[in-house]
Amino acid sequence: MPRQVLTGTVGVAIHAPAPLVRAGLAGFVALDPRLHELPRDRIREADAIVVAVETADASALDLLPRLSDEPDARFLVVVGKRWGADLSAARERGVRAVVWWDFCSPDVFARTVRAVAAGDGSAPTPVQAPRLNSREVDVLRLIAEGKQCDEIAVELSYSERTVRYILYGAMKRTRTRNRAHAVSYAIRAGLI
């Protein structure tokens, strides 16, 4: 049974190699009276473990069991730049939510930590991706079908320049490097 059910507050352990990132996350915890930070030596008592990484990859996932080998450990991963880890492997290691640092406000952080700690299925999907608007999803879906920008422009009744602008916006928001990477990201995130 999660500890917060008994005490009314959520115990949060924070692992962040960068001191400023750690201080920022600790500040988010301090802003919400329903959260309290646990010292590193009490990580086993945490209802949610927050792990901040620049890039979420296989080595970042390998870190999680070293932080807590509890079978019901629940992790929130705060990602700085890039998600490159396998989603099913992340879920198996206890990752219940991911928040991009750029989109991590105190409110989003607190709400997500509480959902992760609840462990009742109300937690967000494993990767809380930056939201793409319907135009961006449509363009990426058509690129996935093998269409070029000029063909997409005709199909969606946009100019080719608008299609490129939409594609660039989606790539910038998702921090992807090229069209293939953007389409792959959208597929992994369940957007197309």
C-alpha positions as a Markdown table, in Angstrom:
| # | Residue | x | y | z |
|---|---|---|---|---|
| 1 | Met | 0.0 | 0.0 | 0.0 |
| 2 | Pro | 1.5 | 3.4 | -1.0 |
| 3 | Arg | 2.6 | 5.3 | 2.1 |
| 4 | Gln | 0.7 | 8.5 | 1.1 |
| 5 | Val | -2.6 | 6.8 | 1.8 |
| 6 | Leu | -1.6 | 6.5 | 5.4 |
| 7 | Thr | 0.0 | 10.0 | 5.9 |
| 8 | Gly | -1.9 | 12.2 | 3.4 |
| 9 | Thr | 1.4 | 13.4 | 1.8 |
| 10 | Val | 3.5 | 12.0 | -0.9 |
| 11 | Gly | 7.1 | 11.2 | -0.1 |
| 12 | Val | 9.4 | 12.2 | -3.0 |
| 13 | Ala | 13.0 | 11.2 | -3.5 |
| 14 | Ile | 15.0 | 13.2 | -6.1 |
| 15 | His | 18.0 | 12.0 | -8.1 |
| 16 | Ala | 19.5 | 14.7 | -10.3 |
| 17 | Pro | 23.2 | 14.8 | -11.0 |
| 18 | Ala | 23.1 | 18.5 | -11.9 |
| 19 | Pro | 22.9 | 20.6 | -8.6 |
| 20 | Leu | 20.8 | 23.3 | -10.2 |
| 21 | Val | 18.3 | 20.8 | -11.6 |
| 22 | Arg | 18.1 | 19.1 | -8.3 |
| 23 | Ala | 17.5 | 22.4 | -6.5 |
| 24 | Gly | 14.8 | 23.3 | -9.0 |
| 25 | Leu | 13.0 | 20.0 | -8.5 |
| 26 | Ala | 13.4 | 20.3 | -4.7 |
| 27 | Gly | 11.8 | 23.8 | -5.0 |
| 28 | Phe | 8.9 | 22.3 | -6.9 |
| 29 | Val | 8.4 | 19.8 | -4.0 |
| 30 | Ala | 8.6 | 22.6 | -1.4 |
| 31 | Leu | 5.9 | 24.6 | -3.2 |
| 32 | Asp | 3.2 | 21.9 | -2.8 |
| 33 | Pro | 2.1 | 21.1 | 0.8 |
| 34 | Arg | 1.0 | 17.6 | -0.3 |
| 35 | Leu | 4.6 | 16.7 | -1.2 |
| 36 | His | 7.6 | 16.3 | 1.0 |
| 37 | Glu | 11.2 | 15.5 | 0.0 |
| 38 | Leu | 12.8 | 12.4 | 1.5 |
| 39 | Pro | 16.6 | 12.3 | 2.1 |
| 40 | Arg | 18.6 | 10.0 | -0.2 |
| 41 | Asp | 19.1 | 7.4 | 2.6 |
| 42 | Arg | 15.3 | 6.9 | 2.8 |
| 43 | Ile | 14.7 | 6.4 | -0.9 |
| 44 | Arg | 13.0 | 3.0 | -0.2 |
| 45 | Glu | 10.2 | 4.9 | 1.6 |
| 46 | Ala | 9.5 | 7.1 | -1.4 |
| 47 | Asp | 6.0 | 7.0 | -2.9 |
| 48 | Ala | 7.6 | 8.5 | -6.1 |
| 49 | Ile | 11.2 | 8.7 | -7.2 |
| 50 | Val | 12.0 | 11.6 | -9.5 |
| 51 | Val | 15.0 | 11.1 | -11.8 |
| 52 | Ala | 16.3 | 14.0 | -13.9 |
| 53 | Val | 18.4 | 13.1 | -17.0 |
| 54 | Glu | 19.6 | 15.0 | -19.9 |
| 55 | Thr | 19.0 | 12.1 | -22.3 |
| 56 | Ala | 16.7 | 9.2 | -21.5 |
| 57 | Asp | 18.5 | 6.2 | -23.0 |
| 58 | Ala | 19.3 | 2.6 | -22.0 |
| 59 | Ser | 22.0 | 3.8 | -19.6 |
| 60 | Ala | 19.5 | 6.1 | -17.9 |
| 61 | Leu | 17.1 | 3.1 | -17.5 |
| 62 | Asp | 20.0 | 1.0 | -16.1 |
| 63 | Leu | 20.4 | 3.6 | -13.3 |
| 64 | Leu | 16.8 | 3.0 | -12.0 |
| 65 | Pro | 17.3 | -0.4 | -10.3 |
| 66 | Arg | 20.4 | 1.0 | -8.6 |
| 67 | Leu | 18.4 | 3.8 | -7.1 |
| 68 | Ser | 15.7 | 1.5 | -5.8 |
| 69 | Asp | 15.4 | -2.3 | -6.2 |
| 70 | Glu | 11.9 | -2.3 | -4.7 |
| 71 | Pro | 9.6 | -4.2 | -7.0 |
| 72 | Asp | 6.9 | -1.5 | -6.8 |
| 73 | Ala | 9.2 | 1.5 | -7.2 |
| 74 | Arg | 7.5 | 4.2 | -9.2 |
| 75 | Phe | 9.7 | 6.6 | -11.2 |
| 76 | Leu | 9.0 | 10.0 | -12.8 |
| 77 | Val | 11.7 | 10.8 | -15.3 |
| 78 | Val | 12.3 | 14.4 | -16.1 |
| 79 | Val | 14.1 | 14.6 | -19.5 |
| 80 | Gly | 16.2 | 17.6 | -20.5 |
| 81 | Lys | 16.9 | 17.0 | -24.2 |
| 82 | Arg | 15.9 | 13.6 | -25.7 |
| 83 | Trp | 14.0 | 10.5 | -25.2 |
| 84 | Gly | 15.8 | 7.5 | -26.8 |
| 85 | Ala | 14.9 | 4.7 | -24.5 |
| 86 | Asp | 12.6 | 1.8 | -25.3 |
| 87 | Leu | 9.1 | 2.5 | -23.8 |
| 88 | Ser | 8.4 | -1.1 | -22.7 |
| 89 | Ala | 11.8 | -1.3 | -21.0 |
| 90 | Ala | 11.1 | 1.9 | -19.2 |
| 91 | Arg | 7.7 | 0.6 | -18.0 |
| 92 | Glu | 9.3 | -2.6 | -16.8 |
| 93 | Arg | 11.8 | -0.7 | -14.7 |
| 94 | Gly | 9.0 | 1.3 | -13.0 |
| 95 | Val | 8.8 | 4.4 | -15.1 |
| 96 | Arg | 5.2 | 5.7 | -14.7 |
| 97 | Ala | 5.6 | 9.1 | -16.3 |
| 98 | Val | 8.0 | 11.3 | -18.2 |
| 99 | Val | 7.9 | 15.1 | -18.3 |
| 100 | Trp | 10.1 | 17.2 | -20.5 |
| 101 | Trp | 12.0 | 19.8 | -18.5 |
| 102 | Asp | 10.9 | 22.6 | -20.8 |
| 103 | Phe | 7.2 | 21.8 | -20.0 |
| 104 | Cys | 7.7 | 21.0 | -16.3 |
| 105 | Ser | 6.0 | 23.8 | -14.3 |
| 106 | Pro | 5.5 | 23.4 | -10.6 |
| 107 | Asp | 1.8 | 22.5 | -11.2 |
| 108 | Val | 2.6 | 19.9 | -13.9 |
| 109 | Phe | 5.4 | 18.4 | -11.7 |
| 110 | Ala | 3.2 | 18.2 | -8.5 |
| 111 | Arg | 0.2 | 16.7 | -10.4 |
| 112 | Thr | 2.4 | 14.2 | -12.1 |
| 113 | Val | 4.2 | 13.1 | -8.9 |
| 114 | Arg | 0.9 | 12.6 | -7.2 |
| 115 | Ala | -0.5 | 10.5 | -10.0 |
| 116 | Val | 2.7 | 8.4 | -10.1 |
| 117 | Ala | 2.6 | 7.9 | -6.4 |
| 118 | Ala | -1.1 | 6.9 | -6.5 |
| 119 | Gly | -0.2 | 4.0 | -8.6 |
| 120 | Asp | -3.9 | 3.3 | -9.3 |
| 121 | Gly | -3.8 | 3.6 | -13.1 |
| 122 | Ser | -4.4 | 7.4 | -13.0 |
| 123 | Ala | -0.8 | 8.1 | -13.8 |
| 124 | Pro | -0.1 | 9.7 | -17.2 |
| 125 | Thr | 1.1 | 7.5 | -20.1 |
| 126 | Pro | 4.7 | 6.5 | -19.8 |
| 127 | Val | 5.9 | 9.3 | -21.9 |
| 128 | Gln | 4.2 | 12.6 | -21.6 |
| 129 | Ala | 5.3 | 14.0 | -24.9 |
| 130 | Pro | 5.1 | 17.6 | -25.9 |
| 131 | Arg | 1.7 | 18.0 | -27.4 |
| 132 | Leu | 1.5 | 18.2 | -31.1 |
| 133 | Asn | -1.5 | 20.0 | -32.7 |
| 134 | Ser | -3.7 | 18.4 | -35.2 |
| 135 | Arg | -2.0 | 20.1 | -38.2 |
| 136 | Glu | 1.4 | 18.7 | -37.0 |
| 137 | Val | 0.0 | 15.2 | -36.5 |
| 138 | Asp | -1.7 | 15.3 | -40.0 |
| 139 | Val | 1.6 | 16.4 | -41.6 |
| 140 | Leu | 3.6 | 13.7 | -39.8 |
| 141 | Arg | 1.0 | 11.0 | -40.7 |
| 142 | Leu | 1.2 | 11.9 | -44.4 |
| 143 | Ile | 5.0 | 11.9 | -44.3 |
| 144 | Ala | 4.8 | 8.4 | -42.7 |
| 145 | Glu | 2.7 | 7.4 | -45.7 |
| 146 | Gly | 5.6 | 8.4 | -47.9 |
| 147 | Lys | 4.2 | 11.7 | -49.2 |
| 148 | Gln | 6.4 | 14.7 | -50.1 |
| 149 | Cys | 5.8 | 18.3 | -48.9 |
| 150 | Asp | 4.2 | 19.3 | -52.2 |
| 151 | Glu | 1.8 | 16.3 | -52.1 |
| 152 | Ile | 0.9 | 17.1 | -48.5 |
| 153 | Ala | 0.3 | 20.7 | -49.4 |
| 154 | Val | -2.2 | 19.7 | -52.1 |
| 155 | Glu | -4.0 | 17.1 | -49.9 |
| 156 | Leu | -4.3 | 19.5 | -46.9 |
| 157 | Ser | -4.9 | 22.6 | -49.0 |
| 158 | Tyr | -1.9 | 24.4 | -47.5 |
| 159 | Ser | 1.0 | 26.0 | -49.3 |
| 160 | Glu | 4.2 | 24.0 | -49.5 |
| 161 | Arg | 5.8 | 26.6 | -47.3 |
| 162 | Thr | 3.2 | 26.2 | -44.7 |
| 163 | Val | 3.7 | 22.4 | -44.7 |
| 164 | Arg | 7.4 | 22.9 | -44.1 |
| 165 | Tyr | 6.7 | 25.4 | -41.4 |
| 166 | Ile | 4.4 | 23.0 | -39.6 |
| 167 | Leu | 7.0 | 20.2 | -40.0 |
| 168 | Tyr | 9.7 | 22.4 | -38.6 |
| 169 | Gly | 7.5 | 23.4 | -35.6 |
| 170 | Ala | 6.8 | 19.7 | -34.9 |
| 171 | Met | 10.5 | 18.8 | -35.1 |
| 172 | Lys | 11.5 | 21.7 | -32.9 |
| 173 | Arg | 8.9 | 20.9 | -30.2 |
| 174 | Thr | 9.7 | 17.2 | -30.1 |
| 175 | Arg | 13.5 | 17.8 | -30.4 |
| 176 | Thr | 13.9 | 15.6 | -33.4 |
| 177 | Arg | 16.6 | 15.9 | -36.0 |
| 178 | Asn | 14.9 | 15.1 | -39.3 |
| 179 | Arg | 11.6 | 13.9 | -40.8 |
| 180 | Ala | 12.3 | 10.3 | -40.2 |
| 181 | His | 13.1 | 11.0 | -36.6 |
| 182 | Ala | 9.9 | 13.1 | -36.2 |
| 183 | Val | 7.8 | 10.4 | -37.7 |
| 184 | Ser | 9.4 | 7.7 | -35.5 |
| 185 | Tyr | 8.8 | 9.9 | -32.4 |
| 186 | Ala | 5.1 | 10.4 | -33.3 |
| 187 | Ile | 4.7 | 6.6 | -33.8 |
| 188 | Arg | 6.4 | 5.7 | -30.5 |
| 189 | Ala | 4.3 | 8.3 | -28.7 |
| 190 | Gly | 1.1 | 6.9 | -30.2 |
| 191 | Leu | 0.2 | 10.1 | -32.1 |
| 192 | Ile | 0.0 | 8.4 | -35.5 |
